Amino acid sequence: MLAANLALDELLDFQPDGGILRFAGQRALLLDAVALGLLRKELVELLGFDAARGAMTRFGYAHGWRTAENLEHSLPWTSRDEWRRAGGRLHRLQGMVTFEPVHPSKLSSPPGLAEAIWRDSYEAEQHLLHFGDHEQPVCWSLCGFASGYLSRAHGRPIFCVETQCRGRGDALCRMWGDARDAVVEHGHADALAYFEQQGLDDSLLRVRGILRKLESKLRARRRALDDHDDLVDAEAEAAGLVARSPMMRTLLDLARRVAPVDSTLLITGPTGAGKERVAHFVHDHSARVGGPFIAINCAAMPEQLLESELFGHTKGAFTGATRDRIGLFEAAHTGTLLLDEIGELAPATQTRLLRVLQEREVRRIGENLPRSVDVRILAATHRDLLADVESGRFREDLYYRLRVVELHVPPLRDRPEDILPLSRSLLASAGTRLGRTLDGLAPGACEALLAHTWPGNVRELQNAIEHAVALARGRMVEAKDLPQLERRAARPRASEAQVRASPEPQPDRTLAEVEREHIQSVLSASGNNKTEAARRLGIGTATLFRRLRQYRNLEGIG
């Protein structure tokens, strides 16, 4: 029997009406390539790329060894060399890859014991489908199979590696194999670890260690937050959200109600107030909790780079696009994508985003093929988007697409009930992170924290607490340990200053004039944020805009 004469119809034994399949006398199974691709995806997401590569390499090795062992005596080989060469032919017959020998003039230098061109690799195909291009070769089980088969056939360890791989962006896959020393000399020493059980065990131990640290951190956090206040929302505080104030409790109640409904949300609020944590909270309480949560700051990169990040691109789509790349809409498939600082999007990007929301499909930059995406979009901004709509800076149709439900995160100064509980929570986290054990906040520190206006909101508070943890000399955080904080009395709100500076009431003023001055005062106190001003006035945003249109002739309004 010659290896080249192996034929599928002779090796495969089956009954037309179904039942047990046998390949070369051994029971075999027909598995969908996509199912194997999904298995790969689950392994990567559960264990990480290194551990998944080790598991699949060793699986392929065992498969190859078992195949060589079975075929050694089950077929009448012309010579043992034919049996040794049959591994590549079996790869092809089993549908895993198309095997081509390398022409002698094209062999590597130095040549290996085994060398081949692989085309139509099912592993490269599936990896590209689920992850896109990878920085390392991805035909893990195929390399394992070749290694296991050759090791059994030659009676000594042979290790096969990929020197080229379609999953890495190369034009084709190319396999090279030899003994351990030759592999090391050829520059592929790192690949050897994936053939060893110890490498897989080390990866699993690292995962177990990380999980144990997380469990310990959660236990420490629960102890640090041992508070018997009936108003404590333990579930929210475990997610980093403190809600003792009525405003925050209302916000989280609304977030819980809309989370299971797969609609687009707009999360508004000042910088540093915790909008991303609210987005995480919504994701964790939705049916998409098992999918990815991906956040991107739309203000952090230029327009072309942002579009590439969001929508992906094809190789050669622009200068520097050396390989295909999936965008975040595809990466967040079955999960949630948070578009932070949505108000900074350029007009062209707004148009593309609107199409995604309407059609539920994306087109990578440089191609015309639409790709369906199943992703929930959350948007966040500190800007007054309705004012941007009025000025023409933001698309009106996109605004209403995004604002199916709005969640407004109030500034920290408007929820003083949350300042001390939040400070204690941040103190516990910072103490754990910095390796310091502190008993709590001294009365002077509490007074200083409550007196400050917190223009930087929760982010500023977090920095202040970490500053105090780093500098505290005793077991309690004292006022002197905090950074210099300005008291509320030293920084009156704009509305208070304006009231003191305003002229004495005049008995002949009309109600309309009084209303106009009050709206102007509240608008200034809100930093010209019309959404916030409408909330403080207790009127709808549309009503406020109607009033402002009437005041266009007054300087400083609108």
KABEL-V850591 format. One record per backbone hydrogen bond with DSSP energy under -0.5 kcal/mol. CO is the residue of the C=O (numbers start at 1). NH is the residue of the N-H. Records with the same first field share a line. If there is no record, write none. Layout:
CO = NH ; NH
//
This chain:
1 = 78
2 = 5
3 = 6
7 = 10 ; 11
8 = 12
11 = 13 ; 24 ; 25
13 = 22
15 = 18
21 = 28
22 = 13 ; 24
23 = 26
26 = 23
28 = 21
29 = 31
32 = 36
33 = 37
34 = 38
35 = 39
36 = 40
37 = 41
38 = 42
39 = 43
40 = 44
41 = 45
42 = 46
43 = 47 ; 48
44 = 48
48 = 52
49 = 53
50 = 54
51 = 55
52 = 56
53 = 57
54 = 58
55 = 59
56 = 60
57 = 61
58 = 62
59 = 63
60 = 64
61 = 65
62 = 66
63 = 67
64 = 68
65 = 69
66 = 70
67 = 71
68 = 72
70 = 73 ; 74
71 = 75
75 = 77
79 = 83
80 = 84
81 = 85
82 = 86
83 = 86
84 = 87
85 = 88 ; 89
86 = 90
87 = 91
88 = 92
89 = 93
90 = 94
91 = 96 ; 97
92 = 95
96 = 122
97 = 99
98 = 119
100 = 117
103 = 106
104 = 107
114 = 177
115 = 102
116 = 175
117 = 100
118 = 173
119 = 98
121 = 125
122 = 126
123 = 127
124 = 128
125 = 129
126 = 130
127 = 131 ; 132
128 = 132
138 = 140
139 = 143
140 = 144
141 = 145
142 = 146
143 = 147
144 = 148
145 = 149
146 = 150
147 = 151
148 = 152
149 = 153
150 = 154
151 = 155 ; 156
158 = 160
159 = 178
161 = 163 ; 176
164 = 174
165 = 168 ; 170
166 = 169
167 = 134
173 = 118
174 = 163 ; 164
175 = 116
176 = 161
177 = 113 ; 114
178 = 159
179 = 183
180 = 184
181 = 185
182 = 186
183 = 188
184 = 187
188 = 191 ; 192
189 = 192 ; 193
190 = 193
191 = 194
192 = 195
193 = 196
196 = 199 ; 200
197 = 201
198 = 202
199 = 203
200 = 204
201 = 205
202 = 206
203 = 207
204 = 208
205 = 209
206 = 210
207 = 211
208 = 212
209 = 213
210 = 214
211 = 215
212 = 216
213 = 217
214 = 218
215 = 219
216 = 220
217 = 221
218 = 222
219 = 223
220 = 224
221 = 225
223 = 226
225 = 227
229 = 232
232 = 234
233 = 237
234 = 238
235 = 239
236 = 239 ; 241
237 = 240
240 = 242
241 = 243
245 = 249
246 = 250
247 = 251
248 = 252
249 = 253
250 = 254
251 = 255
252 = 256
253 = 257
254 = 258
255 = 259
256 = 260
258 = 261
260 = 262
261 = 263
264 = 405
265 = 267 ; 379
266 = 268 ; 407
267 = 381
268 = 409
270 = 273
272 = 458 ; 459
274 = 278
275 = 279
276 = 280
277 = 281
278 = 282
279 = 283
280 = 284
281 = 285
282 = 285
283 = 286
286 = 289
288 = 291
292 = 294 ; 336
294 = 338
296 = 298 ; 340
297 = 300
302 = 306
303 = 307
304 = 308
305 = 309
306 = 310
307 = 311
308 = 312
309 = 328
310 = 329
311 = 327
312 = 365
313 = 325
314 = 317
318 = 321
320 = 322
321 = 316
324 = 133
325 = 313
327 = 331
328 = 332
330 = 333
332 = 335
335 = 376
336 = 294
337 = 339 ; 378
338 = 296 ; 340
339 = 342 ; 380
340 = 298
341 = 344
342 = 345
346 = 350
347 = 351
348 = 352
349 = 353
350 = 354
351 = 355
352 = 356
353 = 357
354 = 358
355 = 359
356 = 360
360 = 373
362 = 371
364 = 367
365 = 314
368 = 370
369 = 364
371 = 362
373 = 375
374 = 334
376 = 337 ; 378
377 = 265
378 = 339
379 = 267
380 = 341 ; 342
381 = 269
383 = 385
384 = 388
385 = 389
386 = 390
387 = 391
388 = 392 ; 393 ; 394
389 = 392
395 = 399
396 = 400
397 = 401
398 = 402
399 = 403
402 = 404 ; 405
405 = 266
406 = 408
407 = 268 ; 409
408 = 410
409 = 270
411 = 414
412 = 415
415 = 418
416 = 419 ; 420
417 = 421
418 = 422
419 = 423
420 = 424
421 = 425
422 = 426
423 = 427
424 = 428
425 = 429
426 = 430
427 = 431
428 = 432
429 = 433
430 = 434
431 = 435 ; 436
436 = 438
440 = 477
442 = 446
443 = 447
444 = 448
445 = 449
446 = 450
447 = 451
448 = 452
451 = 488
454 = 457
456 = 459 ; 460
457 = 461
458 = 462
459 = 463
460 = 464
461 = 465
462 = 466
463 = 467
464 = 468
465 = 469
466 = 470
467 = 471
468 = 472
475 = 439 ; 440
476 = 478
477 = 442
478 = 481 ; 482
479 = 482
486 = 453
487 = 490 ; 491
488 = 491
493 = 496 ; 497
494 = 498
495 = 499
496 = 500
497 = 501
498 = 502
505 = 507
506 = 509
510 = 514
511 = 515
512 = 516
513 = 517
514 = 518
515 = 519
516 = 520
517 = 521
518 = 522
519 = 523
520 = 524
521 = 525
522 = 526
523 = 528
524 = 527
526 = 529
528 = 530
529 = 533
530 = 534
531 = 535
532 = 536
533 = 537
534 = 538 ; 539
540 = 544
541 = 545
542 = 546
543 = 547
544 = 548
545 = 549
546 = 550
547 = 551
548 = 551
549 = 552
551 = 554
554 = 557
//
